[in-house]
Amino acid sequence: MAKAILIAAPHSGSGKTLITLGLLRALKNRGLKVVSAKVGPDYIDARFHEAASGAPCINLDYWAMGPEACKARLNAHAAGADLVAIEGVMGLFDGPDGAKGSTADLAEALGLPIVLVIDAAKQAQSVAAVVHGFSTYRSALKIAGVILNRVGSDRHARMLSDSLDSTILGLMRQNDSAVWPSRHLGLVQAQENQYLEAFIESAASGVSRETFVDKLIESAIEFTNHPFKNTNPLPPLAQTIAIASDVAFAFAYPHLLQDWRDQGAELRFFSPLANETPNGEAIFLPGGYPELHAGQLAANKTFLSAMRQHEGLIYGECGGYMVLGNALVDKDGTAHVMAGLLPLTTSFATRKLHLGYRQLKPLNAPWKSPLRGHEFHFSTIQSQSGGEPLFHATDAAGTDIGPIGQRVGQVMGSYAHIISQAPA
């Protein structure tokens, strides 16, 4: 059986993604078969994982999937691997408001040991109190060791080491070049970064040089066998589904696509940015960054014409939903004509953060059972009229959000990214 370890931190920005990528590549360079998972709904980190390991990365979402589904999905994903590295989300104990779903909740449910990554740049002996607090806050959790990140000097390293009784698995030196560009929704996607391979190899070199990789592997545990039994897969949109896939439409969950394949659906990928036409009974436009390519999409008449002429179901999420509307207004206030299949105009000129988990009750959606998903976008609805609401939404705590999304005939979409059917 594969061994598994969970990499977490006290807060976002501590360096856990960098260290996860470095570890994945370092182990791959040793000839080990290593796979990974990302806690929560994040799309972007998972693609960086894949670039580092050379293997698919899945999402494990305690709140949206439930603990049993997380166990089963991890077990199926780990088959044949030597080690599974699971990267946490936000701080170890941070989760949805009013509900369970933190990295700690997942670690406890799956019995996973935790490697705690601590940003030590602005502290010395105080790190001992941080580690003590995180190690004792929940007795069911096991902190297998710590990696101290952004260590400034030999003297700084000695002060940190002398203050800790806990197992130190690494002291990573401050490296200002170990930063990649960001944009309004987070990191630039893996496929957009031309220096990614060099960046990952640099991270792997740092992890190999400045952490005790063998001790880290020893701290992992054999993952308890949970036979995969997917009793609640999201039904496919059709038996043949054309799925937009390029840098403008990259946010499709691998676990959902695999569920559709497992139910007999044939997935056919196409690129709207390359002006390709969809070929399937249904069309799925996932989220992504269409606003960065709005002018090109508006000029791709072959793609837009094929969308308008399609007689089957069309479903869009977030960015895909915006492209189904009449127009998309970019950050400079320029309106770009989109497919015009929904009475909707969205805008990045007027920005507002919409972020959080969503409980979704289908109203006019292609699915009947309650769903769980999330929203993460800055665009706003400039105008909408007509159309039937797609879902009734509440947040993770049950606070009413109201109707969201639209449906006109066979065309439908919303800002919500669906993660799974709601756990029983």
VEXVEXMI-225465 format. One line per 3 residues: for each residue x, y, z of C-alpha. Coordinates in Angstrom, 2 decimals. Example, Ala and Ser with C-alpha at 12.3 -4.5 7.8 and 13.67 -1.06 7.14 Angstrom:
BEGIN
12.30/-4.50/7.80; 13.67/-1.06/7.14
***
This chain:
BEGIN
0.00/0.00/0.00; 1.08/3.56/-0.59; 2.28/5.71/2.26
0.64/9.09/2.76; 1.59/12.39/4.34; -0.28/15.69/4.64
1.56/19.00/4.28; -0.12/21.85/6.16; 0.70/25.25/7.66
-0.52/27.72/10.29; -1.66/30.14/7.58; -1.71/30.75/3.84
1.52/32.01/2.34; 3.76/29.87/4.56; 5.30/28.05/1.59
3.46/24.72/1.66; 2.83/24.71/-2.10; 6.50/25.38/-2.87
7.62/22.61/-0.53; 4.99/20.19/-1.86; 6.14/20.80/-5.43
9.79/20.40/-4.45; 9.06/17.17/-2.59; 7.04/15.71/-5.45
9.80/16.37/-7.97; 12.60/15.28/-5.59; 10.90/11.93/-5.03
10.18/11.54/-8.74; 13.86/12.22/-9.45; 14.70/9.38/-7.04
12.66/7.03/-9.18; 9.70/6.76/-6.82; 6.13/6.78/-8.05
4.56/9.69/-6.23; 1.05/11.11/-6.62; -0.65/14.00/-4.91
-3.94/15.51/-3.79; -5.06/19.02/-2.91; -7.41/19.70/-0.01
-10.40/21.86/-0.88; -11.75/23.24/-4.16; -8.53/24.77/-5.54
-7.97/24.15/-9.28; -4.62/25.85/-9.80; -2.33/24.21/-7.23
-3.46/20.80/-8.48; -2.13/21.52/-11.97; 1.22/22.57/-10.52
1.30/19.27/-8.64; 0.81/17.40/-11.90; 3.68/19.27/-13.52
5.94/18.36/-10.59; 4.99/14.69/-10.22; 4.06/13.76/-13.77
0.88/12.16/-12.40; -2.73/13.32/-12.03; -3.70/15.25/-8.89
-7.16/15.02/-7.34; -9.09/17.28/-4.98; -10.21/16.01/-1.58
-12.94/18.20/-0.11; -14.23/17.12/3.29; -17.17/19.53/3.28
-18.35/18.92/-0.27; -17.64/15.20/-0.63; -17.88/13.91/2.92
-15.20/11.89/4.74; -16.12/8.47/3.32; -15.92/9.67/-0.27
-12.57/11.33/0.49; -11.25/8.04/1.88; -12.44/6.08/-1.12
-11.15/8.58/-3.68; -7.74/8.75/-2.02; -7.49/4.98/-1.88
-8.28/4.63/-5.59; -5.88/7.46/-6.45; -3.05/5.93/-4.41
-3.18/2.52/-6.10; 0.32/1.54/-7.23; 2.04/4.62/-5.79
4.94/4.66/-3.36; 3.83/7.85/-1.62; 0.89/10.25/-1.70
1.63/13.87/-0.77; -1.51/15.79/0.17; -1.32/19.58/0.32
-3.64/21.31/2.76; -5.59/24.50/2.22; -5.23/27.79/4.13
-4.25/27.30/7.77; -4.50/23.83/9.31; -7.67/24.59/11.28
-9.25/27.04/8.81; -12.45/25.86/7.15; -15.91/26.89/6.06
-17.89/29.14/8.37; -20.29/27.09/10.47; -19.30/23.66/9.14
-16.53/21.08/9.23; -14.15/21.02/6.30; -10.68/22.15/7.37
-7.42/20.41/6.55; -7.39/19.23/10.18; -10.84/17.67/9.75
-9.62/15.71/6.73; -6.39/14.65/8.47; -8.33/13.36/11.46
-10.89/11.51/9.34; -8.21/9.80/7.26; -5.70/9.29/10.08
-2.97/11.19/8.24; 0.22/12.49/9.87; 0.91/16.18/9.32
4.09/17.94/8.29; 3.72/21.53/9.48; 5.37/24.18/7.29
6.13/27.32/9.30; 7.19/30.68/7.90; 10.07/31.48/10.24
11.15/34.69/8.52; 10.03/37.01/11.31; 10.48/34.87/14.41
13.10/32.89/16.26; 12.50/31.17/19.65; 8.79/31.98/19.44
8.46/29.22/16.88; 8.43/26.76/19.77; 5.16/28.19/21.07
3.61/27.98/17.61; 4.57/24.34/17.23; 3.42/23.51/20.76
0.05/25.11/20.16; -0.56/23.37/16.86; 0.62/20.03/18.25
-1.70/20.11/21.28; -4.76/22.01/20.03; -6.49/18.82/18.84
-5.28/15.65/20.50; -6.50/13.39/17.67; -4.04/14.95/15.23
-0.44/13.85/14.84; 2.17/16.46/13.91; 4.91/14.24/12.47
7.41/17.08/12.19; 8.00/20.63/11.04; 9.70/22.28/8.11
10.90/25.78/8.93; 10.70/27.93/5.82; 12.39/31.23/4.91
15.27/30.75/7.32; 17.59/33.74/7.00; 21.07/32.65/8.14
23.06/29.98/9.97; 22.54/31.88/13.22; 18.80/32.08/12.59
18.74/28.35/11.84; 20.57/27.57/15.10; 18.19/29.70/17.18
15.18/28.00/15.64; 16.63/24.52/16.08; 17.68/25.10/19.70
14.16/26.20/20.64; 12.36/23.12/19.31; 11.89/19.71/20.83
9.72/18.62/17.92; 11.15/16.74/14.99; 12.65/19.15/12.48
12.29/17.78/8.98; 13.89/20.73/7.24; 15.16/24.29/7.36
14.50/25.95/4.02; 16.52/29.09/3.37; 14.92/32.36/2.24
14.79/32.41/-1.57; 13.26/35.51/-3.11; 13.37/33.92/-6.57
11.04/31.12/-5.42; 7.94/33.17/-6.20; 5.71/32.93/-9.25
3.38/35.57/-10.66; -0.17/36.02/-9.42; -3.38/37.57/-10.67
-6.75/38.47/-9.22; -7.84/34.87/-8.53; -4.51/33.58/-7.33
-1.65/31.93/-9.16; -0.99/32.03/-12.85; -1.91/28.61/-14.21
0.78/25.99/-14.62; 0.37/25.83/-18.41; 0.94/29.59/-18.68
4.32/29.68/-16.92; 7.13/29.16/-19.41; 9.71/28.91/-16.61
7.78/26.31/-14.64; 10.11/23.37/-15.25; 13.15/25.30/-14.06
11.17/26.60/-11.09; 10.12/23.09/-10.02; 13.63/21.69/-10.42
14.93/24.56/-8.29; 12.34/23.77/-5.62; 13.29/20.08/-5.76
16.95/20.97/-5.34; 16.13/23.06/-2.28; 13.99/20.33/-0.72
16.67/17.70/-1.39; 19.38/19.91/0.06; 17.60/21.50/3.01
15.13/18.89/4.26; 15.56/15.37/5.59; 13.70/13.62/2.82
14.27/10.13/4.20; 12.92/11.13/7.62; 9.93/12.74/5.93
9.16/9.52/4.05; 9.52/7.55/7.28; 6.99/9.84/8.98
4.34/8.95/6.37; 1.98/6.10/7.17; 0.54/3.31/5.09
-2.87/4.50/4.08; -5.67/2.30/5.43; -7.34/0.37/2.63
-10.77/1.80/1.83; -12.13/0.03/-1.26; -13.47/2.57/-3.73
-17.22/2.43/-4.01; -18.60/5.50/-5.68; -22.26/5.31/-4.74
-23.07/8.95/-5.45; -21.44/10.08/-8.73; -22.66/13.17/-10.53
-24.61/11.95/-13.60; -23.08/12.99/-16.94; -24.70/15.71/-19.03
-25.01/13.26/-21.97; -23.35/10.16/-23.35; -21.03/12.30/-25.49
-19.87/15.58/-23.96; -17.80/18.24/-25.72; -15.67/19.94/-23.05
-13.87/23.25/-23.57; -10.23/22.84/-22.54; -7.51/25.47/-22.91
-6.00/28.26/-20.80; -9.32/30.15/-20.86; -11.35/27.10/-19.76
-9.10/25.07/-17.46; -11.16/24.68/-14.29; -12.71/21.23/-14.64
-12.38/18.79/-11.75; -10.62/15.55/-12.77; -12.73/13.53/-10.32
-15.97/14.67/-11.95; -14.69/13.94/-15.45; -13.58/10.50/-14.31
-17.00/9.88/-12.75; -18.58/10.68/-16.10; -16.23/8.28/-17.88
-16.98/5.59/-15.32; -20.68/5.99/-16.10; -20.04/5.39/-19.80
-19.83/8.96/-21.09; -17.39/9.81/-23.88; -15.52/13.08/-23.30
-14.39/15.05/-26.34; -12.17/18.05/-25.64; -11.94/21.15/-27.82
-10.35/24.60/-27.63; -12.49/27.72/-28.03; -9.29/29.81/-28.14
-8.16/27.81/-31.17; -11.58/28.49/-32.75; -12.45/24.79/-32.65
-16.02/23.52/-32.80; -17.58/21.30/-30.12; -18.63/17.79/-31.10
-20.99/16.13/-28.65; -24.58/15.74/-27.60; -23.91/18.18/-24.76
-21.38/21.00/-24.37; -19.65/21.86/-21.10; -17.83/25.18/-20.71
-15.85/25.04/-17.44; -14.55/28.06/-15.59; -11.18/29.67/-16.15
-9.98/33.08/-17.29; -12.04/33.98/-20.38; -11.83/37.65/-19.41
-8.12/37.61/-20.28; -8.97/36.36/-23.77; -12.32/38.08/-24.35
-11.27/39.84/-27.54; -9.95/36.63/-29.07; -13.06/34.68/-28.07
-15.31/37.37/-29.54; -13.39/37.14/-32.82; -13.60/33.33/-33.02
-16.72/33.20/-35.17; -16.48/29.48/-35.93; -16.63/28.61/-32.23
-19.42/31.08/-31.45; -21.47/30.06/-34.48; -21.23/26.39/-33.52
-22.40/27.24/-29.99; -25.41/29.14/-31.35; -26.35/26.34/-33.71
-26.04/23.52/-31.17; -29.38/21.83/-30.51; -28.47/19.89/-27.41
-27.74/20.84/-23.81; -25.12/23.52/-23.09; -23.86/24.03/-19.53
-21.43/26.71/-18.32; -19.73/27.30/-14.97; -18.35/30.67/-13.84
-16.17/31.76/-16.80; -18.10/29.40/-19.07; -21.33/30.96/-17.81
-20.05/34.42/-18.71; -19.22/33.31/-22.26; -22.79/32.06/-22.72
-24.08/35.60/-22.06; -24.53/38.52/-24.43; -21.32/40.32/-23.55
-18.29/40.25/-21.26; -16.93/43.63/-20.15; -13.19/43.54/-19.47
-11.29/45.43/-16.76; -10.83/48.43/-19.08; -14.58/48.73/-19.67
-14.58/47.31/-23.20; -17.59/45.10/-23.97; -16.88/41.95/-26.00
-19.74/40.14/-27.73; -20.12/36.57/-26.48; -22.39/33.69/-27.53
-25.64/35.51/-26.70; -27.37/32.34/-25.54; -28.33/33.70/-22.12
-29.70/37.21/-21.34; -26.63/38.11/-19.31; -23.84/40.70/-19.36
-20.95/40.34/-16.91; -18.26/42.86/-16.04; -14.74/43.03/-14.66
-14.79/46.81/-14.80; -16.90/46.70/-11.64; -15.18/44.21/-9.35
-16.51/42.49/-6.26; -15.20/39.34/-4.60; -17.67/36.46/-4.40
-16.11/33.63/-2.43; -17.40/30.64/-0.54; -18.94/27.20/-0.53
-22.43/26.76/-1.91; -25.18/24.27/-1.12; -27.21/24.02/-4.30
-30.82/22.93/-4.65; -31.51/22.27/-8.35; -34.48/24.20/-9.73
-34.06/23.93/-13.49; -30.69/22.14/-13.60; -29.88/18.88/-15.40
-29.51/17.19/-12.00; -32.20/16.53/-9.39; -30.24/15.77/-6.20
-28.77/18.45/-3.90; -25.26/19.50/-4.94; -22.25/21.12/-3.31
-19.96/23.58/-4.96; -18.16/26.88/-4.52; -17.86/30.37/-5.97
-14.64/32.33/-6.44; -14.82/35.28/-8.83; -14.51/39.05/-9.01
-16.81/39.70/-11.94; -20.26/41.16/-11.41; -23.54/40.83/-13.28
-24.08/44.08/-15.13; -27.48/43.08/-16.47; -29.71/40.03/-16.73
-33.34/39.52/-17.68; -35.58/36.56/-18.29; -34.47/33.00/-17.94
-35.37/30.57/-15.20; -33.16/30.34/-12.09; -30.90/27.27/-12.14
-30.31/26.71/-8.41; -31.39/27.96/-5.03; -28.21/28.52/-3.03
-27.17/28.72/0.61; -23.66/28.97/2.00; -21.93/26.27/4.05
-23.61/27.48/7.26; -27.05/27.44/5.62; -27.41/31.21/5.16
-29.79/31.88/2.29; -28.23/33.33/-0.85; -31.29/32.97/-3.06
-31.68/31.87/-6.67; -28.56/31.81/-8.84; -27.82/31.06/-12.46
-30.09/30.99/-15.48; -31.67/28.58/-17.93; -33.16/29.36/-21.32
-34.29/26.23/-23.10; -31.34/23.85/-23.32; -28.75/26.51/-22.36
-27.90/27.01/-18.69; -25.19/28.00/-16.28; -24.21/29.74/-13.04
-21.20/31.10/-11.21; -21.07/27.98/-9.01; -18.41/25.33/-9.63
-19.98/21.96/-8.80; -17.76/19.70/-6.70; -20.08/16.77/-6.02
-23.54/15.64/-5.15; -24.19/16.39/-1.48; -22.96/13.64/0.85
-25.65/11.59/2.57
***
